[in-house]
Amino acid sequence: MKISGERTPKKKKKREMRSQKEIFIFIHDLENIFAGITSLVRHWTIFSSKRTEVACAEMTYGNMEISMNKKKFS
């Protein structure tokens, strides 16, 4: 009985470490997403007259938006 009592706090520590890593990764992803949004805004302001240039910018940063949506729902 004592052995099982000693093992449970170790599992909790591992869970806490895992959640901290996930939060750190999520913050890092948010920084990348904000960088993508700022570059998208630059593309849109520079090439607002040319639709093809904006479409290329949306294609390159579309993956970032998909990863952002996955983080929200998970």
C-alpha atoms as an extended CHARMM CRD file, in Angstrom:
* protein
*
        74  EXT
         1         1  MET       CA              0.0000000000        0.0000000000        0.0000000000  PROA      1               0.0000000000
         2         2  LYS       CA              2.8440000000        2.4130000000        0.7730000000  PROA      2               0.0000000000
         3         3  ILE       CA              4.4880000000        1.7510000000       -2.6020000000  PROA      3               0.0000000000
         4         4  SER       CA              1.3490000000        2.7310000000       -4.5420000000  PROA      4               0.0000000000
         5         5  GLY       CA              1.0330000000        5.8660000000       -2.3550000000  PROA      5               0.0000000000
         6         6  GLU       CA              4.5860000000        6.8960000000       -3.2460000000  PROA      6               0.0000000000
         7         7  ARG       CA              4.0980000000        6.3490000000       -6.9630000000  PROA      7               0.0000000000
         8         8  THR       CA              1.0640000000        8.6270000000       -7.3920000000  PROA      8               0.0000000000
         9         9  PRO       CA              2.8560000000       11.9760000000       -6.7420000000  PROA      9               0.0000000000
        10        10  LYS       CA              5.5120000000       11.0280000000       -9.3040000000  PROA      10              0.0000000000
        11        11  LYS       CA              2.7970000000       10.6000000000      -11.9350000000  PROA      11              0.0000000000
        12        12  LYS       CA              1.3470000000       14.0110000000      -11.0270000000  PROA      12              0.0000000000
        13        13  LYS       CA              4.7640000000       15.6260000000      -11.4630000000  PROA      13              0.0000000000
        14        14  LYS       CA              5.0780000000       14.0940000000      -14.9240000000  PROA      14              0.0000000000
        15        15  ARG       CA              1.6440000000       15.4350000000      -15.8580000000  PROA      15              0.0000000000
        16        16  GLU       CA              2.5830000000       18.9240000000      -14.6330000000  PROA      16              0.0000000000
        17        17  MET       CA              5.8040000000       18.8560000000      -16.6480000000  PROA      17              0.0000000000
        18        18  ARG       CA              3.8990000000       17.7140000000      -19.7320000000  PROA      18              0.0000000000
        19        19  SER       CA              1.3240000000       20.5000000000      -19.3940000000  PROA      19              0.0000000000
        20        20  GLN       CA              4.0940000000       23.1010000000      -18.9720000000  PROA      20              0.0000000000
        21        21  LYS       CA              5.7560000000       21.8330000000      -22.1620000000  PROA      21              0.0000000000
        22        22  GLU       CA              2.4340000000       22.0050000000      -24.0340000000  PROA      22              0.0000000000
        23        23  ILE       CA              1.8770000000       25.5900000000      -22.8530000000  PROA      23              0.0000000000
        24        24  PHE       CA              5.4070000000       26.5500000000      -23.9500000000  PROA      24              0.0000000000
        25        25  ILE       CA              4.8790000000       24.9530000000      -27.3790000000  PROA      25              0.0000000000
        26        26  PHE       CA              1.4990000000       26.7030000000      -27.7080000000  PROA      26              0.0000000000
        27        27  ILE       CA              3.0690000000       30.1060000000      -26.8780000000  PROA      27              0.0000000000
        28        28  HSD       CA              5.8000000000       29.4360000000      -29.4590000000  PROA      28              0.0000000000
        29        29  ASP       CA              3.1220000000       28.5680000000      -32.0500000000  PROA      29              0.0000000000
        30        30  LEU       CA              1.2440000000       31.7810000000      -31.2130000000  PROA      30              0.0000000000
        31        31  GLU       CA              4.4080000000       33.8060000000      -31.8710000000  PROA      31              0.0000000000
        32        32  ASN       CA              4.7290000000       32.1360000000      -35.2840000000  PROA      32              0.0000000000
        33        33  ILE       CA              1.0500000000       32.7880000000      -36.0390000000  PROA      33              0.0000000000
        34        34  PHE       CA              1.3650000000       36.4790000000      -35.1390000000  PROA      34              0.0000000000
        35        35  ALA       CA              4.4540000000       36.7430000000      -37.3450000000  PROA      35              0.0000000000
        36        36  GLY       CA              2.4580000000       35.1550000000      -40.1680000000  PROA      36              0.0000000000
        37        37  ILE       CA             -0.4440000000       37.5500000000      -39.6570000000  PROA      37              0.0000000000
        38        38  THR       CA              1.8470000000       40.6040000000      -39.7330000000  PROA      38              0.0000000000
        39        39  SER       CA              3.5040000000       39.3990000000      -42.9350000000  PROA      39              0.0000000000
        40        40  LEU       CA              0.0500000000       38.7000000000      -44.4150000000  PROA      40              0.0000000000
        41        41  VAL       CA             -0.9760000000       42.2780000000      -43.6160000000  PROA      41              0.0000000000
        42        42  ARG       CA              2.2060000000       43.5420000000      -45.3020000000  PROA      42              0.0000000000
        43        43  HSD       CA              1.4760000000       41.4120000000      -48.3710000000  PROA      43              0.0000000000
        44        44  TRP       CA             -2.1110000000       42.6840000000      -48.4830000000  PROA      44              0.0000000000
        45        45  THR       CA             -1.1090000000       46.3520000000      -48.1760000000  PROA      45              0.0000000000
        46        46  ILE       CA              1.6720000000       46.0900000000      -50.7800000000  PROA      46              0.0000000000
        47        47  PHE       CA             -0.2010000000       43.9050000000      -53.2900000000  PROA      47              0.0000000000
        48        48  SER       CA             -3.7960000000       45.0110000000      -52.6450000000  PROA      48              0.0000000000
        49        49  SER       CA             -4.2530000000       45.7040000000      -56.3670000000  PROA      49              0.0000000000
        50        50  LYS       CA             -2.8320000000       42.3260000000      -57.4540000000  PROA      50              0.0000000000
        51        51  ARG       CA             -5.0760000000       39.4510000000      -56.3850000000  PROA      51              0.0000000000
        52        52  THR       CA             -2.6070000000       36.7280000000      -57.4200000000  PROA      52              0.0000000000
        53        53  GLU       CA              0.0750000000       37.9730000000      -54.9990000000  PROA      53              0.0000000000
        54        54  VAL       CA             -2.4190000000       37.9920000000      -52.1180000000  PROA      54              0.0000000000
        55        55  ALA       CA             -3.5640000000       34.4770000000      -53.0450000000  PROA      55              0.0000000000
        56        56  CYS       CA              0.0560000000       33.2720000000      -52.8780000000  PROA      56              0.0000000000
        57        57  ALA       CA              0.4360000000       34.8600000000      -49.4350000000  PROA      57              0.0000000000
        58        58  GLU       CA             -2.7630000000       33.1480000000      -48.2570000000  PROA      58              0.0000000000
        59        59  MET       CA             -1.5080000000       29.7900000000      -49.5510000000  PROA      59              0.0000000000
        60        60  THR       CA              1.7980000000       30.0770000000      -47.6620000000  PROA      60              0.0000000000
        61        61  TYR       CA              0.1990000000       31.1130000000      -44.3550000000  PROA      61              0.0000000000
        62        62  GLY       CA             -2.9300000000       28.9400000000      -44.6540000000  PROA      62              0.0000000000
        63        63  ASN       CA             -1.1350000000       26.1150000000      -42.8280000000  PROA      63              0.0000000000
        64        64  MET       CA             -0.5530000000       28.3830000000      -39.8160000000  PROA      64              0.0000000000
        65        65  GLU       CA             -4.2810000000       29.1450000000      -39.6000000000  PROA      65              0.0000000000
        66        66  ILE       CA             -5.0840000000       25.4080000000      -39.7690000000  PROA      66              0.0000000000
        67        67  SER       CA             -2.6970000000       24.6660000000      -36.8820000000  PROA      67              0.0000000000
        68        68  MET       CA             -4.2510000000       27.5450000000      -34.9070000000  PROA      68              0.0000000000
        69        69  ASN       CA             -7.7430000000       26.0860000000      -35.4030000000  PROA      69              0.0000000000
        70        70  LYS       CA             -6.5480000000       22.6370000000      -34.2910000000  PROA      70              0.0000000000
        71        71  LYS       CA             -5.1480000000       24.1420000000      -31.0730000000  PROA      71              0.0000000000
        72        72  LYS       CA             -8.4700000000       25.8740000000      -30.3480000000  PROA      72              0.0000000000
        73        73  PHE       CA            -10.5850000000       22.7320000000      -30.7110000000  PROA      73              0.0000000000
        74        74  SER       CA             -8.1990000000       20.2890000000      -29.0010000000  PROA      74              0.0000000000
